[in-house]
């Protein structure tokens, strides 16, 4: 059966806005998307220079436990909580288990549940539609309503397309433009997310009207020594909302550089302090927008003005009421399969949270008007995964991205989800959404030139004290494997913990039945 289980990969799509450029450049912390490569001990890799390393001799499955324990029980790792489970993708039996049923904070491994449910419930070709409707029965009154449905991929380019569609229909002025942010109901920021996260792009507000990922990029550049650092925004429209308190300074060439960014909960104030050396490279950063619905409205008006369409009045509402009105213009997202690839490969929190709410908004069976859409989405995830055979008591989710430390997941829950998706009609799409070792996403720079390169598809997860890696391995001398490695309560750097996990993965490439 597993002869047909091949490795599918998806190339990372081009990044079109500065925000995503900043992500790729490696902003650090939980918001870091790209993961640094690590140097693995030579005892686990037989070098064959130049080129790809060659695998060491096979180890019997009965010896795997001792080999993994030898990594986990090193003095620097002994105080951590380890949860590990390794099983065949198809078939029964366990190759190795450690605390398989205990709860761990999963970080971005949470996205494995969200994307599995979204794919199973909505199908790979589902698209998110943003529409403009005629809001007046009087042909002499040009009143329009835009309804956003939480498309996290929508940019200024799609708003321009909407404006062009209206222009082709003869619109040159709009007396009343209503921008409806009501498709998602409930709190746009989970109360358990940490403040240091929600001020940055990776913890931004999740609402129905999203443009440019609800984030704004800025560049901090040195000037002459003694002068404040220069602040440049990449989006003048969104920058209108911000008041900058610039207490930074340009220091002497060659001096130490350290810049701090702080914003204030609910207030459009950004305080910049610290210093950059006069010969230092610019500091790139991306912040969460303050008022995403109003920001969306401004961007829409600019798009309309670009087509010489005048708008007399604009109003932002939260009703999600189109009253069977005539649709005048619309744009759609890429297929869900493409959105999943962005969610998992680049560990995009906004995409994951939008998908969770989309599950809630489209579930008429569980949902009702004015209910919290994210909560319905969580119930939908639970319902969908239970139907796939995942034990509903093996995990407890509070968000869709993994930003919350209140998420609790067992290695068994992750492995059950991965195995269920491997047997589903959408197995190809699910696996294609995952990063591939040495090839794509957050694994692009990990396990290069090792036996795991190209045959490991797995989801990463990182936050302070937490590192996770779970996915599939096409073991070259064994049947395909599924695994989950979760580490909590670590005082080591993420790079050190990733090295240990990568060692375990390389052990899995050597396993055979004997």
QUIKAPE-V670309 format. One record per pair of residues at least 12 apart in sequence whose ideal C-beta (glycine too) atoms are under 10 Angstrom apart, sorted by the first residue. I is the first residue (numbers start at 0). J is the second residue. Records with the same first field share a line. If there is no record, write none. Layout:
BEGIN
I=J, J
END
This chain:
BEGIN
0=88, 89, 90, 422, 478, 479
1=87, 88, 89, 90, 421, 473, 477, 478, 479, 480
2=478, 479
3=89, 426
4=88, 89, 421, 426, 427, 430, 471, 473, 478, 479
5=427, 430, 473, 479
6=430, 431, 435, 438, 453, 454, 455, 456, 471, 472, 473, 479
7=426, 427, 428, 429, 430, 431, 432, 433, 435, 456
8=340, 344, 430, 431, 433, 434, 435, 438, 439, 440, 453, 456
9=336, 337, 339, 340, 341, 343, 344, 428, 430, 431, 432, 433, 434, 435, 438, 439, 440
10=340, 344, 438, 439
11=23, 340, 341, 344, 345, 434, 438, 439, 440, 443
12=152, 333, 337, 340, 341, 344, 345
14=341, 345
15=152, 154, 155, 156, 211
16=154, 155, 156, 210, 211, 212, 214, 215, 216, 233, 234, 285
17=211, 214, 215, 216, 217, 218, 232, 233, 234, 283, 285
18=154, 200, 203, 211, 212, 213, 214, 215, 216, 233, 234, 285, 286, 349
19=32, 200, 211, 212, 214, 216, 285, 341, 345, 347
20=216, 233, 283, 285
21=200, 214, 216, 217, 218, 233, 283, 284, 285
22=200, 201, 212, 214, 216, 285, 345, 346, 347
23=345, 443
24=283, 285
25=283, 444
26=199, 200, 201, 283, 284, 285
27=493
28=195, 196, 199, 201, 461, 462, 463, 493
29=106, 107, 193, 195, 196, 199, 201, 202, 346, 348, 401, 402, 460, 461, 462, 463, 465, 493
30=195, 196, 199, 200, 201, 202, 284, 285, 346, 348, 402, 461, 462
31=201, 346, 441, 461, 493
32=107, 201, 344, 345, 346, 347, 348, 440, 441, 459, 461
33=345, 346, 440, 441, 442, 443, 444, 445
34=346, 434, 440, 441, 442, 443, 444, 445, 459, 461, 466, 468, 493, 494, 497
35=444, 445, 492, 493, 494, 497
36=437, 442, 443, 444, 445, 446, 447, 448, 494, 497, 498, 501
37=444, 445, 446, 493, 494, 495, 496, 497, 498, 499, 500, 501, 502
38=494, 498, 501
39=52, 445, 446, 448, 449, 451, 498, 499, 501, 502, 504, 505
40=70, 498, 501, 502, 505
42=55, 69, 502
43=55, 66, 70, 449, 450, 501, 502, 503, 504, 505, 506, 508, 509
44=448, 449, 450, 451, 502, 505
45=450
46=448
47=448
48=448
49=448
50=448
51=437, 447, 448, 449, 450, 452, 453
52=446, 447, 448, 449, 450, 451, 452, 505
53=449, 450
54=449, 450, 451, 475, 476, 505, 508, 509
55=450, 505, 506, 508, 509
56=476, 509, 511
57=474, 475, 476, 477, 508, 509, 510, 511, 512, 513
58=476, 506, 507, 508, 509, 510, 511, 513
59=509, 510, 511, 512, 513
60=85, 87, 92, 93, 94, 95, 477, 510, 511, 512, 513
61=94, 510, 512, 513
62=506, 509, 510, 513
63=85, 94, 95, 503, 506, 507, 509, 510, 511
64=83, 85, 93, 94, 95, 96, 97
65=95
66=95, 502, 503, 505, 506, 507, 509, 510
67=81, 83, 85, 94, 95, 97, 484, 502, 503, 506, 507
68=81, 83, 95, 97
69=502, 506
70=83, 498, 499, 500, 501, 502, 503, 505, 506
71=83, 97, 484, 486, 499, 502, 503
73=499, 502
75=489, 490, 491, 495, 496, 499
76=486, 489, 491, 495, 496, 499
78=488, 489, 490, 491
79=464, 466, 486, 487, 488, 489, 490, 491, 496, 499
80=97, 98, 101, 102, 103, 104, 464, 465, 485, 486, 487, 488, 489
81=97, 98, 101, 103, 410, 484, 485, 486, 487, 488, 489, 499, 500, 503
82=96, 97, 98, 99, 100, 101, 102, 103, 105, 408, 409, 410, 411, 413, 467, 483, 484, 485, 486, 487
83=95, 96, 97, 98, 99, 410, 482, 483, 484, 485, 486, 500, 503
84=96, 97, 98, 99, 100, 409, 410, 411, 412, 413, 414, 415, 469, 481, 482, 483, 484, 485
85=97, 99, 410, 414, 472, 480, 481, 482, 483, 484, 503, 506, 507, 510
86=99, 410, 411, 414, 415, 417, 418, 480, 481, 482, 483
87=418, 474, 477, 478, 479, 480, 481, 512
88=414, 417, 418, 421, 422, 426, 471, 472, 473, 474, 478, 479, 480, 481, 482
89=418, 421, 422, 478, 479, 481
90=418, 478, 479
92=512
93=411, 414
94=477, 480, 481, 482, 507, 510, 512
95=482, 503, 506, 507, 510
96=410, 411, 414
97=410, 484, 485
98=409, 410, 411, 485
99=393, 409, 410, 411, 412, 413, 414, 483
100=390, 392, 393, 409, 410, 411, 412
101=407, 408, 409, 410, 411, 485, 487
102=393, 394, 395, 406, 407, 408, 409, 410, 412, 485, 487
103=394, 406, 407, 408, 409, 410, 412, 413, 465, 467, 483, 485, 486, 487, 488
104=401, 403, 404, 405, 406, 407, 408, 460, 462, 464, 465, 467, 485, 486, 487, 488
105=394, 396, 401, 404, 406, 407, 408, 409, 410, 412, 413, 458, 460, 462, 465, 467, 469, 483, 485, 487
106=346, 400, 401, 402, 403, 404, 406, 408, 458, 459, 460, 461, 462, 463, 464, 465, 466, 467, 485, 486, 487, 493
107=342, 343, 346, 347, 348, 351, 400, 401, 402, 406, 441, 458, 459, 460, 461, 462, 465, 467
108=346, 401, 406, 408, 410, 412, 413, 416, 457, 458, 459, 460, 461, 465, 466, 467, 468, 469, 470, 483, 484, 485
109=348, 351, 355, 380, 394, 396, 397, 398, 399, 400, 401, 402, 403, 406, 408, 413, 458, 460, 467
110=339, 342, 343, 346, 347, 348, 350, 351, 352, 354, 355, 399, 400, 401, 432, 433, 458, 459, 460
111=343, 401, 408, 412, 413, 416, 417, 420, 429, 432, 433, 457, 458, 460, 467, 469, 470, 483
112=351, 355, 377, 380, 381, 383, 384, 389, 394, 396, 399, 401, 406, 408, 412, 413, 416
113=339, 342, 343, 350, 351, 352, 353, 354, 355, 358, 376, 377, 380, 396, 398, 399, 400, 401
114=335, 338, 339, 340, 342, 343, 350, 351, 354, 355, 380, 399, 416, 420, 428, 429, 432, 433, 458
115=339, 380, 383, 384, 387, 389, 416, 417, 419, 420, 423, 425, 429, 432
116=354, 355, 358, 376, 377, 379, 380, 381, 382, 383, 384, 386, 387, 389, 396, 399, 416, 420
117=335, 338, 339, 342, 350, 351, 353, 354, 355, 357, 358, 361, 376, 379, 380, 383, 399
118=335, 336, 338, 339, 354, 383, 420, 423, 424, 425, 426, 428, 429, 432
119=358, 380, 383, 384, 386, 387, 419, 420, 423, 424, 425, 429
120=335, 354, 357, 358, 361, 362, 376, 379, 380, 382, 383, 386
121=335, 338, 354, 357, 358, 361, 383
122=334, 335, 336, 424, 425, 428
123=334, 335, 336, 337, 338, 339, 424, 425, 427, 428, 429, 431, 432
124=334, 335, 336, 428
125=331, 332, 334, 335, 336, 338, 357, 361
126=150, 330, 331, 332, 333, 334, 335, 337, 338
127=147, 148, 149, 150, 151, 152, 153, 182, 209, 330, 331, 332, 333, 334, 335, 338, 353, 354, 357, 361
128=146, 147, 148, 150, 326, 329, 330, 331, 332
129=145, 146, 147, 148, 149, 150, 153, 157, 158, 160, 161, 182, 207, 208, 209, 210, 328, 329, 330, 331, 332
130=144, 145, 146, 147, 148, 161, 179, 321, 324, 326, 327, 328, 329, 330, 331
131=143, 144, 145, 146, 161, 162, 164, 165, 170, 173, 176, 177, 178, 299, 324, 325, 326, 327, 328, 329, 330
132=144, 145, 146, 177, 179, 320, 321, 322, 323, 324, 325, 326, 327, 328, 329
133=321, 324, 325, 326, 327
134=173, 175, 176, 177, 179, 320, 321, 322, 324, 325, 327
135=174, 175, 324
136=322, 324, 325
139=174
140=174, 175
141=165, 169, 170, 171, 172, 173, 174, 175, 176, 308, 310, 311
142=173, 174, 175, 176, 177, 311, 312, 324
143=165, 170, 173, 174, 175, 176, 177, 178, 303, 310, 324, 327, 328
144=175, 176, 177, 178, 179, 314, 316, 318, 320, 321, 322, 324, 327
145=158, 161, 176, 177, 178, 179, 180, 208, 295, 296, 299, 313, 315, 327, 328
146=177, 178, 179, 180, 181, 182, 207, 208, 318, 319, 320, 321, 324, 326, 329
147=178, 179, 180, 181, 182, 183, 206, 207, 208, 209, 210, 291, 292, 295, 299, 319
148=179, 182, 183, 207, 208, 209, 319, 331, 332, 353, 356, 357, 360, 361
149=180, 182, 183, 205, 206, 207, 208, 209, 332, 349, 352, 353, 354, 355, 356, 357, 360, 372
150=207, 208, 209, 210, 330, 331, 332, 333, 338, 350, 353, 357
151=205, 209, 210, 212, 213, 332, 338, 341, 342, 347, 348, 349, 350, 351, 352, 353, 354, 356, 357
152=209, 211, 212, 331, 332, 333, 337, 338, 341, 347, 349, 350, 353
153=208, 209, 210, 211, 212, 295, 298, 330, 331, 332
154=209, 210, 211, 212, 298
155=210, 211, 234, 236, 298, 299, 301, 302, 305
156=211, 302, 330
157=210, 302, 329, 330, 331, 332
158=210, 211, 295, 298, 299, 300, 301, 302, 303, 305, 330
159=298, 299, 301, 302, 303, 305, 306, 330
160=302, 328, 329, 330
161=299, 302, 303, 306, 327, 328, 329, 330
162=299, 300, 301, 302, 303, 304, 305, 306, 307, 308, 328
163=302, 303, 305, 306, 308, 328
164=306, 327, 328, 329, 330
165=302, 303, 306, 308, 327, 328
166=303, 305, 306, 307, 308, 328
167=306, 328
168=327, 328
170=303, 306, 307, 308, 309, 327, 328
171=306, 307, 308, 309
172=303, 307, 308, 309, 310, 311
173=300, 303, 308, 309, 310, 311, 312, 313
174=309, 310, 311, 312
175=310, 311, 312, 313, 314
176=296, 299, 300, 303, 308, 310, 311, 312, 313, 314, 315
177=296, 312, 313, 314, 315, 316, 318, 320
178=207, 208, 292, 293, 295, 296, 297, 299, 300, 313, 314, 315, 316, 317
179=207, 208, 292, 314, 315, 316, 317, 318, 319, 320, 321
180=206, 207, 208, 209, 291, 292, 293, 295, 296, 315, 316, 317, 318, 319
181=206, 207, 208, 292, 315, 316, 317, 318, 319, 320, 368, 369, 372
182=206, 207, 208, 317, 318, 319, 356, 357, 360, 361, 372
183=205, 206, 207, 208, 209, 317, 319, 352, 353, 355, 356, 357, 359, 360, 371, 372, 373, 376
184=207, 317, 319, 356, 359, 360, 366, 367, 368, 369, 370, 371, 372, 373, 374, 375
185=205, 356, 359, 369, 370, 371, 372, 373, 374, 375, 376
186=204, 205, 371, 372, 373, 374
187=203, 204, 205, 206, 207, 213, 291, 292, 352, 356, 372, 373
188=202, 203, 204, 205, 206, 264, 287, 352, 398, 402
189=202, 205, 352, 373, 397, 398, 399, 400, 402, 403, 405
190=397, 403, 405
191=397, 398, 402, 403, 404, 405, 406
192=348, 397, 398, 400, 402, 403, 404, 405
193=402, 403, 404, 462, 463
194=261, 262, 263, 264
195=261, 463
196=287, 348, 402, 403, 462
197=262, 264, 287, 402
198=260, 261, 262, 263, 264, 269, 286, 287
199=214, 260, 262, 284, 285, 286, 287
200=212, 213, 214, 215, 216, 284, 285, 286, 287, 288, 347, 348, 349
201=214, 285, 287, 346, 347, 348, 349, 400, 402
202=287, 348, 349, 352, 400, 402
203=215, 285, 286, 287, 288, 291, 348, 349, 352
204=287, 288, 289, 290, 291, 292, 294, 349, 352
205=291, 348, 349, 350, 351, 352, 353, 355, 356, 372, 373, 398, 399, 400
206=290, 291, 292, 295, 317, 352, 353, 356
207=291, 292, 295, 317, 319, 353, 356, 360, 372
208=291, 292, 293, 294, 295, 296, 298, 299, 315, 317
209=288, 291, 292, 294, 295, 349, 350, 353
210=234, 236, 237, 288, 291, 292, 294, 295, 296, 297, 298, 299, 302
211=233, 234, 236, 237, 288, 291, 294, 295, 298
212=285, 287, 288, 291, 347, 348, 349, 350, 353
213=237, 287, 288, 289, 290, 291, 292, 294, 295, 349, 353
214=233, 234, 237, 285, 286, 287, 288, 291, 294, 349
215=232, 233, 234, 235, 236, 237, 238, 240, 241, 269, 284, 285, 286, 287, 288, 289, 294
216=231, 232, 233, 234, 237, 283, 284, 285, 286
217=230, 231, 232, 233, 234, 238, 241, 243, 260, 269, 271, 281, 282, 283, 284, 285, 286
218=230, 231, 232, 233, 281, 282, 283, 284
219=231, 245, 247, 258, 260, 271, 273, 275, 279, 281, 282, 283, 284
220=249, 275, 279, 280, 281, 282, 283
221=247, 248, 249, 250, 252, 256, 274, 275, 276, 277, 278, 279, 280, 281, 282
222=248, 249, 275, 277
223=249, 277
224=248, 249, 250, 251, 252, 254, 274, 276, 277, 278
225=248, 249, 250, 251, 277
226=247, 248, 249, 277
227=245, 246, 247, 248, 249, 271, 274
228=245, 246, 247, 248, 249, 250, 258, 271, 272, 273, 274, 275, 279, 281, 282
229=245, 247, 249, 275, 281
230=243, 245, 247, 269, 271, 284
231=281
232=286
233=283, 285
234=288, 294, 297, 298
235=301
236=294, 297, 298, 300, 301
237=286, 288, 289, 290, 291, 293, 294, 295, 297, 298
238=269, 288
239=267, 293, 294, 297
240=267, 269, 288, 289, 290, 293, 294, 297
241=262, 267, 268, 269, 286, 288, 289
242=263, 266, 267, 268, 269, 270
243=267, 268, 269, 270, 271
244=261, 263, 268, 269, 270, 271, 272
245=269, 270, 271, 272
246=259, 270, 271, 272, 273
247=259, 260, 270, 271, 272, 273, 274, 275, 282
248=272, 273, 274, 275
249=274, 275, 276, 277, 278, 279
250=273, 274, 275, 276, 277, 278, 279
251=274, 276, 277, 278
252=276, 277, 278, 279
253=276, 277, 278, 279
254=274, 275, 276, 277, 278, 279
255=273, 274, 275, 276, 279
256=273, 274, 275, 276, 277, 278, 279, 280, 282
257=272, 273, 274, 275, 282
258=271, 272, 273, 274, 275, 279, 282, 284
259=271, 272, 273
260=272, 273, 282, 284, 286
262=286, 287, 289
265=289, 290
266=289
267=288, 289, 290
268=289
269=284, 286, 289
271=284
287=349
290=315
292=315, 316, 317
293=313, 315
295=315
296=310, 313, 314, 315
297=313
299=313
300=313
318=368
319=360, 368, 369, 372
320=368
332=353
334=428
335=354, 357, 425, 428, 432
336=425, 427, 428, 429, 431, 432
337=428, 431, 432
338=350, 351, 353, 354, 357, 432
339=351, 354, 425, 428, 429, 431, 432, 433
340=428, 431, 432, 433, 434, 439, 440
341=432, 440
342=354, 399, 400, 432, 458
343=429, 430, 431, 432, 433, 434, 440, 441, 456, 457, 458, 459, 470
344=431, 432, 433, 434, 435, 438, 439, 440, 441, 442, 443, 456, 458, 459
345=434, 439, 440, 441
346=400, 401, 434, 440, 441, 458, 459, 460, 461
347=400
348=398, 399, 400, 401, 402
349=400
350=399, 400
351=398, 399, 400, 401, 402
352=373, 376, 398, 399, 400, 402
353=376, 399, 400
354=376, 380, 399, 400
355=372, 373, 374, 375, 376, 377, 379, 380, 396, 398, 399, 400
356=371, 372, 373, 374, 375, 376, 377, 399
357=372, 376, 379, 399
358=372, 373, 375, 376, 377, 378, 379, 380, 382, 383, 399
359=371, 372, 373, 374, 375, 376, 377, 378, 379, 380, 399
360=372, 373, 375, 376, 379
361=375, 376, 379
362=375, 376, 378, 379, 382, 383
363=375
364=378, 379, 382
365=377, 378, 379, 381, 382
366=378, 379
373=397, 398, 399
374=397
376=396, 398, 399
377=395, 396, 397, 398, 399
380=394, 396, 399
381=394, 395, 396
384=396, 412, 415, 416, 419, 420
386=419
387=415, 416, 418, 419, 420, 422, 423
388=415, 416, 418, 419, 422
389=411, 412, 413, 414, 415, 416, 417, 418, 419, 420
390=409, 411, 412, 415, 416
391=412
392=409, 412
393=407, 408, 409, 410, 411, 412, 413, 414, 415, 416
394=406, 407, 408, 409, 411, 412, 413, 415, 416
395=407, 408, 409, 412
396=408, 412
401=458, 460, 461, 462, 465, 467
402=462
403=462
404=462, 463, 464, 465, 487
408=460, 467, 469, 483, 485
409=483, 485
410=467, 469, 482, 483, 484, 485
411=483
412=483
413=458, 467, 469, 470, 481, 482, 483, 484, 485
414=469, 481, 482, 483
415=481, 483
416=429, 469, 481, 483
417=429, 430, 433, 456, 457, 458, 469, 470, 471, 481, 482, 483
418=471, 481
420=432, 471, 481
421=471, 479, 481
426=471
429=456, 471
430=456, 470, 471
431=456
432=456, 458
433=455, 456, 457, 458, 459, 469, 470, 471
434=455, 456, 457, 458, 459, 468, 470
435=451, 452, 453, 454, 455, 456, 457, 470, 471
436=449, 450, 451, 452, 453, 454, 455, 456, 457, 470, 472, 501, 504
437=449, 451, 452, 453, 454, 455
438=452, 453, 454, 455, 456
439=456
440=456, 457, 458, 459
441=457, 458, 459, 460, 461, 468
442=455, 456, 457, 458, 459, 468, 470, 501
445=457, 459, 468, 497, 498, 500, 501, 504
446=497, 500, 501, 504, 505, 508
449=501, 504, 505, 508
450=474, 475, 476, 504, 505, 507, 508, 509
451=472, 473, 474, 475, 501, 504, 505, 507, 508
452=508
453=473
454=471, 472, 473, 474, 475, 479, 504, 508
455=468, 470, 471, 472, 473, 474, 480, 482, 501, 504, 505, 507, 508
456=470, 471, 472, 473
457=469, 470, 471, 472, 481, 482, 483, 484, 500, 504
458=470, 483
459=493, 497, 500
460=484, 485, 486, 493
461=493, 494, 496, 497
462=493
463=489, 490, 493
464=486, 487, 488, 489, 490, 491, 493, 496
465=485, 486, 487, 488, 489, 493, 496
466=484, 485, 486, 487, 489, 491, 492, 493, 494, 495, 496, 497, 499, 500
467=483, 484, 485, 486, 487, 496, 500
468=482, 483, 484, 485, 486, 496, 497, 500, 501, 503, 504
469=481, 482, 483, 484, 485
470=482, 483, 484, 504
472=504, 507, 508, 510
473=508
474=507, 508, 509, 510, 511
475=508, 509, 510, 511
476=508, 509, 510, 511, 512
477=507, 508, 509, 510, 511, 512
478=510, 511, 512
480=504, 507, 508, 510
482=500, 503, 504, 507
484=496, 499, 500, 501, 503, 504
485=500
486=499, 500
END
